[in-house]
């Protein structure tokens, strides 16, 4: 079954990175996921200041604003889609993710299968 791991950082340093994780931590995790043969896809997202939010009113009017500037310090930094046998296995991989440390979190969601 496929699961999406949404990786949220609890804090960001001056360079936009998560201070609790090193590049080596991420490289080791990436290698482990690839070596296990469970990686379907994954991407790291660009700096938050490059984001744009689109909203459409009930009347169909589009509003475009810079960023998702929510009242939170947590931000979505990237995602992985993994294909594993069950939720418990997906949760184990989420717990191993460097992004889950020191105030970060990994949201685990099943990927919907519409039979197509």
LINPE-V609110 format. One record per residue. N is the residue number from 1. RES is the residue in one small letter. OMEGA is omega as a letter, one per 30 degrees, with the letter a starting at -180 (* if undefined). D_FIRST is the distance of its C-alpha to the first C-alpha in whole Angstrom. Layout:
n = (N | N)
res = (RES | RES)
omega = (OMEGA | OMEGA)
d_first = (D_FIRST | D_FIRST)
//
This chain:
n = (1 | 2 | 3 | 4 | 5 | 6 | 7 | 8 | 9 | 10 | 11 | 12 | 13 | 14 | 15 | 16 | 17 | 18 | 19 | 20 | 21 | 22 | 23 | 24 | 25 | 26 | 27 | 28 | 29 | 30 | 31 | 32 | 33 | 34 | 35 | 36 | 37 | 38 | 39 | 40 | 41 | 42 | 43 | 44 | 45 | 46 | 47 | 48 | 49 | 50 | 51 | 52 | 53 | 54 | 55 | 56 | 57 | 58 | 59 | 60 | 61 | 62 | 63 | 64 | 65 | 66 | 67 | 68 | 69 | 70 | 71 | 72 | 73 | 74 | 75 | 76 | 77 | 78 | 79 | 80 | 81 | 82 | 83 | 84 | 85 | 86 | 87 | 88 | 89 | 90 | 91 | 92 | 93 | 94 | 95 | 96 | 97 | 98 | 99 | 100 | 101 | 102 | 103 | 104 | 105 | 106 | 107 | 108 | 109 | 110 | 111 | 112 | 113 | 114 | 115 | 116)
res = (x | x | x | x | x | x | x | x | x | x | x | x | x | x | x | x | x | x | x | x | x | x | x | x | x | x | x | x | x | x | x | x | x | x | x | x | x | x | x | x | x | x | x | x | x | x | x | x | x | x | x | x | x | x | x | x | x | x | x | x | x | x | x | x | x | x | x | x | x | x | x | x | x | x | x | x | x | x | x | x | x | x | x | x | x | x | x | x | x | x | x | x | x | x | x | x | x | x | x | x | x | x | x | x | x | x | x | x | x | x | x | x | x | x | x | x)
omega = (a | l | l | l | l | a | a | l | l | a | a | l | a | a | l | a | l | a | a | a | l | l | l | l | a | l | l | l | l | l | l | l | l | a | l | l | a | a | l | l | l | l | l | a | l | a | a | a | l | a | l | l | l | l | l | a | l | l | l | a | a | l | l | l | l | l | l | a | l | l | l | l | l | l | l | a | a | a | l | l | a | l | a | a | a | a | a | l | l | l | l | l | l | a | l | a | l | a | a | a | l | l | l | l | l | l | a | l | l | l | a | l | a | l | a | *)
d_first = (0 | 4 | 7 | 10 | 13 | 16 | 19 | 22 | 26 | 28 | 31 | 32 | 35 | 38 | 36 | 32 | 31 | 29 | 32 | 30 | 28 | 30 | 29 | 28 | 26 | 24 | 24 | 24 | 20 | 19 | 21 | 19 | 15 | 16 | 18 | 15 | 13 | 10 | 12 | 11 | 14 | 16 | 19 | 22 | 24 | 28 | 30 | 30 | 34 | 33 | 30 | 32 | 31 | 31 | 32 | 33 | 36 | 36 | 39 | 36 | 38 | 36 | 37 | 36 | 36 | 35 | 33 | 31 | 33 | 32 | 34 | 32 | 32 | 28 | 26 | 23 | 23 | 20 | 16 | 14 | 10 | 8 | 5 | 5 | 6 | 6 | 8 | 11 | 10 | 9 | 13 | 14 | 14 | 15 | 18 | 19 | 19 | 23 | 22 | 22 | 25 | 29 | 28 | 25 | 21 | 18 | 16 | 12 | 11 | 8 | 8 | 9 | 9 | 13 | 13 | 15)
//
